Amino acid sequence: MKFTRITSPCRSAGFNLIELVVALGISGLVLAAAAPSFNGFMHRIRTEATLTELSTALMKARREAILRSVTVVAQPLPATRELLIYANVDGDDLLEYQPDSTALPRTADYQVSRVEMPLLSKVSYRSPSGLGNGNGNGRGNGNGNGGGNGNGNGNGGAVVQGLTNLSSGENGLVFDADGSIRDVGGLRVGDEFGNYFELRAGPAATGKITVFKFRENPPWGDEPGFYPRGSDPNGVYPMWSWTSAEVASGPRN
């Protein structure tokens, strides 16, 4: 005897309208939750890139001084968010930048490089309020304390710590022909969310450039100050802590 099997019509593949709406709603929630973390991550990447560009420019200034046997000056320009680096060929005591377009190459003052901090990074010359006297700590890596007075720009404390007085009335970083720094100190930059950094030059003999970051309330019990990368002396807390746009209104560590 032969039987005939009856089958129901197959359901078409895909989503119906309700399933599609639910899927889109869940995707929206996931994206909304991830957006702040992603924005903070991207801001940190841009800031790190700006710090690297500034550090590289200062190291290039030292190499130029040694290679050309000339004094090289790194002058911060807070008004335009730039760092001007030039060779002081004539060797005048005022360290003025006096280029001469009619002179033969490198026989008069010339520009080595000019770094502009990108607007997208939101980084400019800034310093925390109340830190105009160059306080900064070197716990954990053998660096000493920062010292000297600097110049302010209306964004909290002084943005130039120590260094050499230039003819403009501002202070700048001066590399002599042997690669040494004439006066130790640092340049301070920061973003609008409360992250502050110091590009510290020293010791004088080596002209080393080290980046420090400010912590207002270090959890390991030290005073507010600028600290290097790495962990605290007990290896418990990271020295650096970031404040992003999403939490800028909260406590800043």
C-alpha atoms as one frame of an Amber mdcrd trajectory, in Angstrom:
protein
   0.000   0.000   0.000   1.435   3.411  -0.948   1.141   6.417   1.424   1.373
  10.045   0.413   3.153  12.362   2.882   1.583  15.738   3.347   4.009  18.566
   4.226   3.230  22.101   5.304   4.576  25.036   3.315   8.131  26.024   4.356
   8.601  29.275   6.258  10.491  31.799   4.192  14.011  32.608   5.414  14.792
  36.001   7.055  13.403  38.222   9.839   9.897  39.433  10.307   9.259  43.062
  11.222   9.124  42.507  14.993  12.388  40.568  15.034  14.095  43.249  12.960
  12.928  46.032  15.312  14.165  44.088  18.366  17.551  43.417  16.726  17.993
  47.080  15.806  17.035  48.149  19.332  19.609  45.827  20.913  22.299  46.985
  18.468  21.539  50.605  19.341  21.915  49.937  23.063  25.226  48.169  22.552
  26.591  51.012  20.412  25.402  53.654  22.892  27.153  51.829  25.743  30.391
  51.438  23.770  30.576  54.989  22.365  31.998  56.727  25.505  34.778  54.144
  25.860  35.625  54.403  22.166  35.702  58.218  22.259  37.950  58.154  25.314
  40.251  55.637  23.645  40.527  57.756  20.484  41.243  60.915  22.501  44.020
  59.119  24.360  45.541  57.934  21.061  45.506  61.493  19.665  47.040  62.906
  22.857  49.793  60.285  22.907  50.539  61.073  19.256  50.885  64.791  20.059
  53.237  64.060  22.970  55.329  61.823  20.735  55.535  64.522  18.057  56.690
  67.121  20.588  59.237  64.765  22.158  60.572  63.803  18.733  60.951  67.465
  17.768  62.976  68.167  20.919  65.228  65.171  20.284  65.677  66.372  16.706
  66.731  69.764  18.099  69.458  68.103  20.149  70.684  66.093  17.162  70.812
  69.258  15.053  72.889  71.028  17.711  75.414  68.186  17.758  75.481  67.636
  13.992  75.931  71.315  13.076  77.903  72.366  16.180  75.427  75.153  16.777
  73.108  76.349  19.525  69.513  75.226  18.960  66.533  76.791  20.721  63.076
  75.307  21.314  60.670  78.164  21.961  57.058  77.514  23.011  54.438  79.718
  21.335  51.309  79.393  23.523  49.229  81.854  21.477  49.416  79.652  18.374
  49.839  76.285  20.150  53.192  75.770  18.433  56.750  74.834  19.274  59.331
  76.729  17.217  62.790  75.178  16.967  65.579  77.201  15.394  69.351  77.291
  15.160  70.973  80.363  16.679  73.870  80.510  14.227  75.140  83.977  15.124
  75.486  82.906  18.759  74.137  86.123  20.261  73.524  86.091  24.002  69.862
  87.067  23.553  69.216  83.905  21.513  66.986  85.837  19.127  65.603  84.233
  16.010  66.903  86.439  13.180  66.743  84.563   9.868  68.258  86.132   6.766
  66.770  85.005   3.453  69.707  86.511   1.543  72.369  84.542   3.429  73.824
  81.224   2.328  72.173  78.119   3.878  72.994  77.691   7.567  75.137  80.819
   7.722  72.355  82.697   9.530  69.647  81.669  11.976  67.377  79.032  10.416
  64.297  77.081  11.369  64.847  73.424  12.279  61.181  72.551  12.693  57.863
  73.994  13.762  55.300  71.768  15.502  51.644  72.709  15.772  49.471  70.801
  18.220  46.455  69.461  16.261  43.091  70.969  17.162  41.554  67.493  17.107
  43.754  66.382  20.004  42.490  69.313  22.145  46.045  69.663  23.512  47.625
  73.058  24.143  50.018  74.687  26.586  48.309  74.199  29.974  49.245  73.500
  33.567  47.282  72.666  36.726  46.466  75.614  38.956  48.802  76.185  41.857
  51.804  74.460  40.287  53.722  77.463  39.051  56.956  76.542  40.795  57.887
  73.398  38.960  56.925  70.756  41.487  57.095  67.257  40.110  58.145  63.870
  41.357  60.377  61.212  39.904  59.314  58.268  42.014  59.973  54.868  40.552
  62.501  55.611  37.822  65.310  57.582  39.375  64.290  61.004  38.094  64.669
  63.902  40.476  62.294  66.682  41.406  61.443  69.434  38.948  62.453  72.920
  39.938  62.485  76.512  38.834  59.913  79.118  37.983  58.143  79.373  34.680
  55.816  81.412  32.536  52.039  81.170  32.708  49.461  81.612  29.980  46.219
  81.996  31.895  45.408  78.268  31.902  46.152  77.420  35.530  49.814  77.366
  36.554  52.990  78.095  34.637  53.453  76.226  31.375  57.247  76.618  31.254
  59.275  75.377  34.199  62.841  76.621  34.549  64.766  76.522  31.228  66.549
  79.539  29.704  65.228  83.073  29.437  64.931  84.190  25.802  64.877  87.652
  24.274  61.079  87.396  23.902  60.750  87.395  27.677  59.598  83.767  27.620
  61.679  80.787  28.649  62.772  78.081  26.223  64.880  74.970  25.923  68.434
  75.613  24.689  70.726  72.862  23.394  74.401  73.698  23.121  76.700  72.273
  20.467  77.723  69.315  22.638  74.080  68.250  23.066  73.815  69.423  26.651
  70.952  71.566  27.961  71.845  75.040  29.114  69.168  75.111  31.844  67.024
  72.130  32.874  63.247  72.374  33.160  60.160  71.400  31.230  57.265  72.363
  28.987  53.715  71.669  30.168  50.783  70.821  27.950  47.316  69.472  28.624
  43.831  68.928  27.268  40.499  70.442  28.290  39.541  67.376  30.334  42.159
  67.693  33.059  45.035  65.617  31.656  48.321  67.514  32.114  51.805  66.523
  30.979  55.338  67.812  31.359  58.054  67.219  28.772  60.974  67.408  31.155
  64.513  68.070  29.958  67.325  66.798  32.113  69.859  66.067  33.346  71.734
  68.862  31.652  74.654  66.749  30.417  72.552  64.255  28.450  69.635  66.435
  27.344  67.184  63.588  27.919  63.475  64.292  27.291  61.016  62.418  29.549
  57.232  62.752  29.587  55.528  63.042  32.998  51.791  63.140  33.764  50.053
  65.031  36.545  48.085  63.227  39.264  46.081  65.309  41.687  45.350  62.598
  44.265  47.836  59.743  43.908  46.297  56.655  45.568  49.704  55.579  46.872
  49.755  58.582  49.231  52.183  61.045  47.625  51.547  64.737  47.067  49.995
  66.041  43.834  52.625  66.240  41.123  53.945  65.001  37.797  54.903  61.333
  37.632  56.622  59.130  35.007  55.066  56.117  33.350  55.066  52.845  35.227
  53.799  51.690  38.606  54.025  53.241  42.068  56.993  52.249  44.296  55.016
  49.273  45.643  53.940  48.094  42.204  50.234  48.412  43.031  48.920  51.435
  41.132  49.734  52.756  37.664  51.398  56.151  37.830  49.256  57.488  35.000
  45.470  57.795  35.093  43.411  59.323  32.276  40.407  61.618  32.461  38.142
  61.484  29.399  35.422  63.824  28.143  32.709  61.610  29.611  34.048  61.823
  33.176  35.687  65.267  33.076  33.132  66.699  35.501  33.980  64.081  38.142
  37.043  63.673  40.395  40.361  63.996  38.568  43.079  61.681  39.756
